[in-house]
Amino acid sequence: MCWSATADLVAGAAITSVGAACVIRTRRAGDLPLAALPLLLGVHQLVEAQVWHAGGGTGAATMAWAVIALPVLAVWCAASRRAGRRATAFVAVGALTAAFLAHGLATRPVRAEIRGHTMAYIIGLPRAELLIAGYLIATVGALLFSGDRWLTALGVLAGAGALVCWLLWRLEFVSTWCALAAVCSVVLYGWVSRRPAPRPALPEISYRS
């Protein structure tokens, strides 16, 4: 989320460009889902630009924003980076949280309200505290326990940055989530650029006697 439609458009275009660069530089097929995360974040900002232009409300752009922000990201982040058995718990938490979020979005109206330089999304989900905890475990936790130094640092950045952005948004001062998304996208680009290329498979040699 950004503080205006223009800011969302600029941030969305920049983050999408970083995402495209991440995908192009990806050397391993297994890295592609996480490398493509900036693309999703960029599209998310572009969608919110339309919400700003519409003056908030309950239109299609508002629903699209909520779907991307909640169930899609919950599963995407948890399942994007596999870390052996540790990934199973995060994927399970992400899938369960996403299921509840998707059900909430399907059964409750989503309304966006412009509040100063912030955009508020009102959904009215039951047991919101548990859903937020599951969401953070699936998204930030999966990075912290990935076993990769770059992704662990990204998890710390995402967790700390989310707290700061939430406090600023809560005060209705200014929405800075798009800045956090941009920084995280640059970190992901650094991660993709430093990932080694997969080793070529050795040819099989058979002996006959």
N, C-alpha and C positions, 0 to 999 in steps of 0.2 A: 504494500500500500504506500502510495506517495501522497504529497500534500496538495496536489492539483492534477487536473487532466493532462496538462502540458508536461508536468514532471513525470507522470506515469508513462506518457508516450515516449519521452526521451529515455527514461530508464528502461522501459520495455524493449525499445529498439536496441539499446546498447547491450543489455543482458542477453537478448536473443542472438546478437552477433557473437558474443563470447561463447554462447552455447553451440552455435554452428562451428566455431573454431575448435571447441572441445571435441565435437563429434568427428571432425575431419582429422584431428591429430590422434584419435583413439587407435591403439595398436592391438588391443585385445577385445574380442567380442564380449567377454564377461564384464568389461569396464563400460560398455556402451550405455547401459541404463543410467548409471550415475553420471557419466559424462554428458548425457543429454538432459540432466536435471536443469541446467541454466535455460535451456530452450523452454521448458515448462514454466519456469519462473518468469521468463520474459513475456511469454504469452499471457501469463497471469496479470502482469502489469498492464499490458495492452487491453485486456478485458476490462480492468478497472477504469481505464481512461474512458471507456464507454459509459461506465456507471456514473462517473463524474458528469459527463455530457448530458446524461439523462436526469441529472439532479437527484440521484439515489433511486428510491422506490423499490418495486418488486418485479422488475422486468427480467428478461432473459439474461442480460448481462450480469445482473446481481446473482441469479441462480448459478450461472456458469462460474462466476468468481468463487462462490461458496463450495461448489463441487470440487474445483481444483484445489482450493485452500485446505479443505478438510479431508474427505475420504481418499482422494487421489494421492495427495502428498503423503498421507499416513502410510499407505501401502508402498508407494514408490520409494521413499527413503529407507524404509525397513528392509525391503527386498532388493534394493539396488546393489548393496555391497555385501557379499557373502563372506562370513568369517567362520567357516566350519560349523560346529554344533552351536556356537553362540548365536548364529544368525536365526536359528529356528525359533527361539523365544521372541526375538524382535519381530520377526515376520508374523508370528501368531498374535502378538499384541497389536501390531499394526493392522492385521486383517480384522481382528475383533473390533478394534476401535473404529476402523473404517466402516464396518457393517452397521454399527450403532449410529455413526454420523450420517451414513447414507439413508438409513431408515428415518432419522430425524429430518433430513432435508426433503425426503419424499412425503412426509406426513405433516410438515409444518411450513408455513410461509417464511420466506427470507426477505427481510426488508433492509435496505441501505439508507442511512441518514448522514447527510453532510453536517459535521459539527466543527465549525471553524476551519482549520487546516487538516482535519482528519475525516475519515470515512468510517462510520460505525455500521456493523452488520448485526442485525438483531434476528436471532433464530429461536431462542427459548428452548434449548435442549435440556432434557432432564439429566440430573446427575452430571452437570457440566464439569465439576471438579475431577471426577473420575475419568471423564473423557479427555480432559486436558492432560492429566497425568499419563494416560495411555498414549496420547498423541506425542508428548515429549519423549517418552520412553522409546517409541517406535522411530521417531525422526532423529533426535539428538543422541539417544542411547545407542542406536545402531552405528553411528559414527564413532562415538567414544570407545566402543568395544570392537572396532573393526580390526584392530591389530596392525593398522597402517599408520605411520607417524603423521602423514599429511592429513588423513581423514580424522584422526584423533584431534589434531589441532583445529580442523574444521568444525568438529563437534563442540569443542570448547568455545570457539568463536560464535557458532550459531546459538549456543545456549546463553552465553553472556550477552550477545547482541540482541537476542529476543527479549531478554529481561529489560534492557535499556529501552528498546523500542516500545515495549508494552507500557513502561512507566510514562514515557513521553506521550504515547497515544491515550493512556488513561487520563492524563491531565488535559487532554484535548488541546495540547500545545501544537504539535506537529507530528505527522506520520512519517516515520523514517524507515519503514520496513523495506522499501525499495532499495535504500542505500545498503542495508544488510544483505539483501539478495545479490546486489552487484558485487560486494566484497566477497561473499561466499562463492560466487561464480568465477571470480578471478582466481581464488584459491583452488577451485576445481580445475581450472585451466592449468595451473602450475602442477597439480597432481597428475593430470593426463600427460603433460609434456615430459614428466620425469619417469613415467612408467616404462619399464623396459619392454622391448618387443618380445613376443613369445619365441621360444627356441624352436627352430625347425625340427620336425620329427625325423629321427634317424631312419634311413632305409633299412628294411628288413633283409637280412642275408640268410639264405638257407643253404645248407650243405647236404649234398647227396653222396652216399657211399655205395 
